[in-house]
Amino acid sequence: MNNRCTRRQFISSVGAATAGVWLSPPRLSFASTAPTAPVSVAKCRAYGPEVLPTLETMFDQLGGLRRLVKGKTVAVKLNLTGLPNVRLKNASLGSTYWVHPDVVGATVHLLGKAGARRIRLLESAMATTMALEEFMMKGDWAPEDFTRAAPQVEFENTHFLGKGEKYSRVWVPGGGLMFKGYDLNHSYEDCDVFVSVAKLKEHGTAGVTLSMKNCFGITPCTIYGDNAGLDEPSLGPRRNRDNTLHFGKRQPSRSAPSENDPSSPPEPGYRVPRVVVDLVAARPIHLAIIDGIETMAGGETPWNAGTRPVPPPGVLIAGTNCVTTDAVATAIMGFDPTADRGTSPFEKCDSTLRLAEQVGLGTCDLKRIEVRGTPISQVAFSIRAA
């Protein structure tokens, strides 16, 4: 389940050969050489008691959690994007654009049951330095449900330094598409296993937001935010990452590695997918879980124009390779995971899937991905037409 070494070896060996292909990701032969791994898919009609046994069966189909987490510290990056007081049609956050607390609670319970020594729930809670537990409560979550689900459950708002003494630097194998390395909250390095729990959604900039795009949020705004300190990390009044990571209007704090090429295109559809691939290469995902029991269409948050509720897809997706998992999820949403820029859902952006395939993180070719459990055809829907 941990293929970090093979990723590094592969990227090192092809780095020189691929140095000139980032502007437009051609198909070439990457699909046949990128690693693959099984993906588990399951129908799950509703939140509640059905979620736990469904996830347990799915993890068993992937080889079981015990061999992955027993005796280890597990970091779980949640998708709690946006603000907890912003709702779509007054629907609950977990039914629209946050991952649902029942999926989080079931995951925490199963990690604890499998012998995880410590579980850290992480998110860069937007526009705030409040404790993650308090942020959750503002979204009508009950953090105590998670602490009861397993022993030794901790919380950290990774928007800033948090409980750590210093930031951790993670280096991108092969030198990176946008940055050679990133400075992150210590929790993303101080773990043995990294889990991404994402929502099955479209994304206004990246086309889709799944387990890989979920990791865009691990970058602290104290360093990569619009008003971050110029020399050292600090948190200014504007706490998003538009100028640095979306548009390239400024560099991160000088304490962190600067952009490889400051003259790279100042376009979010170019930059965001590359930052995501960098982060996933530097901080590999060992287990990807995607909540598609209920969701919305049109974007990643209710402030995207055209977002709307959709009939519940009733699906959960999990895998030990984030690229293969996101490829299957993309297909379930009614899109071609091998699509090029200009084709839905990547009309205005480069494909994070294709870029990740290029650097050897995994394949997005469905013919090379074994789907265990429910076939894609039995749960596929068109999120654009829903």
Steps between C-alpha positions, in 0.01 A plus 500: 500500500795737544674550166693816583838348416389367163346840421826674577700252292262526207483879503877529525549272202255685273551856626733607221290338230179673611647843574332659199152349506326688782329769297268256326484145635521264200390140528837347402560167676444608859170310530674168444787564743335684791424279802153368563308367801149364560213732589201397708156634410182443700140609495397674820147636492516738795706630789451331833559139606558376144826692464714307748447145367527625143838662561621198696422272205669741261820515708502120515477493120816714493694262723392623843598797714701315763809450286491869414433668837567263791716675760535812285407868504237568234435850366158552341451804274131588495316704238338780701551773244331837522318647797265307730231767483471480120236247395353386169119523513523465880628143458753360746866547420563125488222451246645754259862613508664371820577135550228360726575444871362145480771413245764662722374325813486160331851549361637600842333199665640258244849649524487457877364148468790417267749605768595857413701641791394860442257665257528867409210672324635790294366789296606853418186662638439796270545855624554408862757396758237343724544141610377249244252362755340845534487539121324164477244601761415812300403258223274308741747217540568329832878443537440279803346244263845452350683479833255228605551312173863404571768551765745790469325724249649848456401808299713764330421809298788495250423846366797621706772366732243366742639277774836450330825676576601543137378431150601179323653514155402232250699470178346409165673207331652604169499871583128574475273650235451831687714485816792282605359474851223622727494604866207344683356458846700235686205256506544419132853374560459371855296197396556153365186477288319776314129473414302737277123505562339698220160584355389395152469843338571717202749786539486846346876511435619138484198334337452245778596500865569156640772344716789679328348849476403463868874535575520850353370604840801371691695816408494748792378852426767637734746418218293470181219743582438829327612695807761257633818647638758592239799369695349276767163328541219717630125508459353811340137607471445343156535128560482328165769392251387673181796730438770240573366164382224599255637805317871518584478867595731449797739242638451315828681624808875504438539241776353243256627388158408742225330411173713312249413741220341829610419572135274195469146569371300705753194287441322292768418226248871452443630557852252329731521151341881517512506609864268210584723247323807644674335465840380145440848399381665662804239385753374168356146383576489144636120472510248703300133505601235685298154573636243499222196396702364853462655798322427803284578604144658805340806557716673443830313749723159673496656830394589352161248625244258228396549264793191294572385192692487170312325171571720295736750292298518247788861393448824467696842460335832402658846403386865488595613697193355850480523523120320173430241586767435845354487356149223260600317779684527724194347226285218449751418872465454449127834630374790343313794488745747508209351820355728779379472870573203636309284193562261469797562523787831669412362768267715776652781315671765236461404161639640423843451132416707518183777701665514253790522217250788674322712521813438136582254524788238273347297423191169656398441234234192305614609197298797463739303553823334209677168605653397287795148486641239681291575554128523859384204446266268432794571829678597736216294814449540833321562770758457764230156366407385409851 
